[in-house]
Amino acid sequence: MKTIQQTAFNFNQLEKSAITPSRLIYKKELINYNEKEIIFISQPFFEASLPFEFTGRKLVLTEENQNIDIPNFINNLILLNPTKSKQTILKAVTNKINKLYFKPMNSIKLTNIIDEKFMNKENLKPIDEKIKERWINPECPNKMEVYQNSRKQQSTDIINDYFENELNRATKKVTMDTISFITDLSLRTIKNHLTAEQKQLIKNQNQKIKGIPTNKINNKVKTNK
């Protein structure tokens, strides 16, 4: 995901899911997935999270956590939940801190941070906002499978595009490294996705570069068979 310049947050443009009163929202989602498992569209994305919160380990509460990480978490949590009260945000943040760190944060300091954020609520900007291009429906039961399939399909599309638009332009020997460099895909991905037909196209193009006519290449292939 690409980072974007931070701007003042417009609460009127917040996704519908972010103002659902029944639960707290911790990351930005699309307004509507139209019953699709995944949608490809470039949209700003941010979330309310703390470093290492998914490791399953308790951590030592540091000054950096208290002065940077937790205020940033509160900032984004308020933006994602503009209708929630200070008490609701305080309870959620307290629970998160108690779950993640060995010792709780000073309650007065925590309350002061939340009060300050609410006082400046209309001027808050998302922290670490990025451009997200692949959005998986939060209601999808097999998110990991959908994500992996989308990655595979994206790689296949990029490789197919190379063979349709780039291969015939090659003036130097085409190798796996060449394709990797042009497509920005790893060598492993290239090797796993190339079809037998595409491998033959590479051989044909390399023979053309050497000045060998295509009909001789095809005859050689038939003879070997």
C-alpha positions as CSV (number, residue, x, y, z in Angstrom):
1,M,0.0,0.0,0.0
2,K,1.2,3.5,-0.8
3,T,1.3,6.2,1.8
4,I,-0.6,9.4,1.2
5,Q,-0.4,13.0,2.4
6,Q,-2.4,13.5,5.6
7,T,-5.4,15.8,5.4
8,A,-8.1,16.9,7.9
9,F,-10.6,14.0,8.2
10,N,-14.1,14.6,6.8
11,F,-16.6,12.9,9.0
12,N,-19.3,13.4,6.4
13,Q,-17.5,11.0,4.1
14,L,-16.9,8.2,6.6
15,E,-18.0,4.8,5.5
16,K,-21.4,3.6,6.7
17,S,-19.9,0.7,8.5
18,A,-17.8,3.1,10.7
19,I,-20.9,4.7,12.2
20,T,-22.7,1.5,13.0
21,P,-23.8,2.0,16.7
22,S,-23.6,-1.7,17.7
23,R,-19.8,-2.1,17.7
24,L,-16.5,-0.3,17.5
25,I,-14.7,-0.2,14.2
26,Y,-10.9,-0.7,14.2
27,K,-10.2,-0.3,10.5
28,K,-11.7,1.5,7.5
29,E,-13.8,-0.6,5.1
30,L,-15.6,0.1,1.9
31,I,-19.2,1.3,2.0
32,N,-20.5,-1.6,-0.1
33,Y,-18.9,-4.8,-1.4
34,N,-21.9,-5.6,-3.6
35,E,-21.9,-9.2,-2.2
36,K,-18.4,-9.8,-3.7
37,E,-15.6,-11.5,-1.8
38,I,-13.0,-9.0,-3.0
39,I,-12.9,-5.7,-4.7
40,F,-10.0,-4.0,-6.4
41,I,-10.1,-0.2,-6.1
42,S,-7.6,2.4,-4.9
43,Q,-9.0,4.0,-1.7
44,P,-7.5,5.6,1.4
45,F,-7.2,3.2,4.3
46,F,-6.2,3.5,8.0
47,E,-6.8,1.5,11.1
48,A,-6.6,1.7,14.9
49,S,-3.9,-0.7,16.1
50,L,-1.0,-0.9,18.5
51,P,2.5,-2.3,17.6
52,F,2.8,-6.1,18.1
53,E,-0.8,-6.5,19.3
54,F,-1.2,-9.6,17.3
55,T,1.8,-11.5,18.7
56,G,-0.1,-13.0,21.6
57,R,2.6,-11.9,24.0
58,K,2.3,-9.3,26.8
59,L,4.7,-6.4,26.4
60,V,6.4,-3.8,28.6
61,L,4.7,-0.5,28.5
62,T,7.3,2.0,27.4
63,E,7.4,5.8,27.2
64,E,7.1,5.6,23.4
65,N,4.0,3.5,23.8
66,Q,2.4,6.1,26.1
67,N,3.5,9.2,24.2
68,I,3.2,8.1,20.6
69,D,1.6,4.7,20.0
70,I,-1.4,4.9,22.3
71,P,-2.3,8.5,21.3
72,N,-2.1,7.5,17.7
73,F,-4.3,4.5,18.4
74,I,-6.8,6.8,20.2
75,N,-6.7,9.3,17.3
76,N,-7.7,6.7,14.7
77,L,-10.2,5.0,16.9
78,I,-12.1,8.2,17.4
79,L,-12.0,8.9,13.6
80,L,-13.4,5.5,12.9
81,N,-16.1,5.8,15.5
82,P,-17.2,9.5,15.5
83,T,-20.5,8.8,17.2
84,K,-19.0,7.0,20.2
85,S,-18.7,8.7,23.6
86,K,-15.5,9.4,25.5
87,Q,-16.5,6.8,28.0
88,T,-16.8,4.1,25.3
89,I,-13.4,5.0,23.8
90,L,-11.8,5.1,27.2
91,K,-13.2,1.6,28.0
92,A,-12.0,0.2,24.7
93,V,-8.5,1.7,25.0
94,T,-8.2,0.6,28.6
95,N,-9.1,-3.0,27.7
96,K,-6.7,-3.0,24.9
97,I,-3.8,-1.7,27.1
98,N,-4.6,-4.2,29.9
99,K,-4.6,-7.1,27.4
100,L,-1.4,-6.1,25.6
101,Y,0.8,-4.7,28.4
102,F,2.1,-6.1,31.7
103,K,1.0,-3.0,33.6
104,P,-1.9,-0.5,33.0
105,M,-1.3,3.0,31.9
106,N,-1.8,5.8,34.4
107,S,-5.5,6.5,34.2
108,I,-5.2,10.3,34.6
109,K,-2.7,10.5,31.7
110,L,-4.9,8.3,29.5
111,T,-8.0,10.3,30.3
112,N,-6.1,13.5,29.5
113,I,-5.1,12.2,26.1
114,I,-8.6,11.2,25.2
115,D,-10.0,14.5,26.4
116,E,-7.5,16.4,24.3
117,K,-8.4,14.3,21.2
118,F,-12.1,14.9,21.7
119,M,-11.5,18.6,22.1
120,N,-9.7,18.7,18.8
121,K,-12.0,16.1,17.2
122,E,-12.9,18.1,14.0
123,N,-9.2,18.7,13.2
124,L,-8.0,15.1,13.7
125,K,-6.1,13.5,10.8
126,P,-5.7,9.8,10.2
127,I,-2.3,8.4,11.3
128,D,-0.4,6.2,8.9
129,E,-3.1,6.6,6.2
130,K,-2.2,4.6,3.0
131,I,-3.8,3.8,-0.4
132,K,-5.2,0.3,-0.3
133,E,-6.0,-1.5,-3.6
134,R,-7.3,-4.9,-2.5
135,W,-10.4,-4.9,-0.2
136,I,-11.6,-8.2,1.2
137,N,-15.2,-8.3,2.3
138,P,-15.2,-8.5,6.2
139,E,-18.1,-10.9,6.0
140,C,-16.1,-13.3,3.9
141,P,-15.6,-16.6,5.9
142,N,-12.4,-17.6,4.1
143,K,-10.4,-14.3,3.9
144,M,-6.9,-15.9,3.7
145,E,-7.9,-18.1,0.8
146,V,-9.5,-15.2,-1.1
147,Y,-6.4,-13.1,-0.5
148,Q,-4.0,-15.8,-1.7
149,N,-6.1,-16.5,-4.8
150,S,-6.2,-12.8,-5.6
151,R,-2.4,-12.6,-5.3
152,K,-2.0,-15.5,-7.6
153,Q,-4.4,-14.1,-10.2
154,Q,-2.7,-10.7,-10.0
155,S,0.7,-12.3,-10.7
156,T,-0.8,-14.3,-13.6
157,D,-2.3,-11.1,-15.1
158,I,1.0,-9.3,-14.9
159,I,2.9,-12.1,-16.6
160,N,0.2,-12.5,-19.3
161,D,0.5,-8.7,-19.9
162,Y,4.3,-9.1,-20.3
163,F,3.9,-11.8,-23.0
164,E,1.2,-9.8,-24.8
165,N,2.9,-6.4,-24.8
166,E,6.6,-6.7,-23.9
167,L,8.1,-10.0,-25.1
168,N,8.1,-9.2,-28.9
169,R,10.0,-5.9,-28.1
170,A,13.0,-7.7,-26.5
171,T,16.3,-7.2,-28.4
172,K,18.4,-9.1,-25.9
173,K,18.1,-12.6,-24.6
174,V,15.0,-13.1,-22.5
175,T,15.6,-14.9,-19.2
176,M,13.6,-15.4,-15.9
177,D,15.7,-12.5,-14.5
178,T,14.6,-10.3,-17.4
179,I,10.9,-11.0,-16.8
180,S,11.3,-10.6,-13.0
181,F,13.0,-7.2,-13.5
182,I,10.3,-5.9,-15.9
183,T,7.3,-7.2,-14.1
184,D,8.7,-6.5,-10.6
185,L,7.7,-10.1,-9.6
186,S,10.1,-12.5,-7.8
187,L,11.9,-15.2,-9.6
188,R,10.0,-17.8,-7.6
189,T,6.7,-16.3,-8.7
190,I,7.8,-16.2,-12.4
191,K,8.9,-19.9,-12.3
192,N,5.7,-21.0,-10.6
193,H,3.4,-19.2,-13.0
194,L,5.0,-19.6,-16.4
195,T,3.1,-22.0,-18.7
196,A,4.7,-24.4,-21.2
197,E,3.4,-22.3,-24.0
198,Q,5.0,-19.2,-22.5
199,K,8.3,-21.0,-22.0
200,Q,8.2,-21.9,-25.7
201,L,7.4,-18.3,-26.6
202,I,10.6,-17.2,-24.8
203,K,12.6,-19.8,-26.7
204,N,11.1,-18.5,-30.0
205,Q,11.9,-14.9,-29.2
206,N,15.5,-15.7,-28.2
207,Q,16.0,-17.5,-31.5
208,K,14.6,-14.5,-33.4
209,I,17.0,-12.3,-31.6
210,K,19.8,-14.6,-32.8
211,G,18.4,-14.3,-36.3
212,I,17.0,-17.9,-36.7
213,P,13.7,-17.9,-38.6
214,T,10.6,-19.0,-36.7
215,N,9.8,-21.9,-39.1
216,K,13.1,-23.5,-38.3
217,I,12.4,-23.3,-34.6
218,N,9.0,-24.9,-35.0
219,N,10.4,-27.6,-37.2
220,K,13.1,-28.4,-34.6
221,V,10.4,-28.7,-31.9
222,K,8.3,-31.1,-34.1
223,T,11.4,-33.2,-34.8
224,N,12.3,-33.5,-31.2
225,K,8.8,-34.7,-30.5
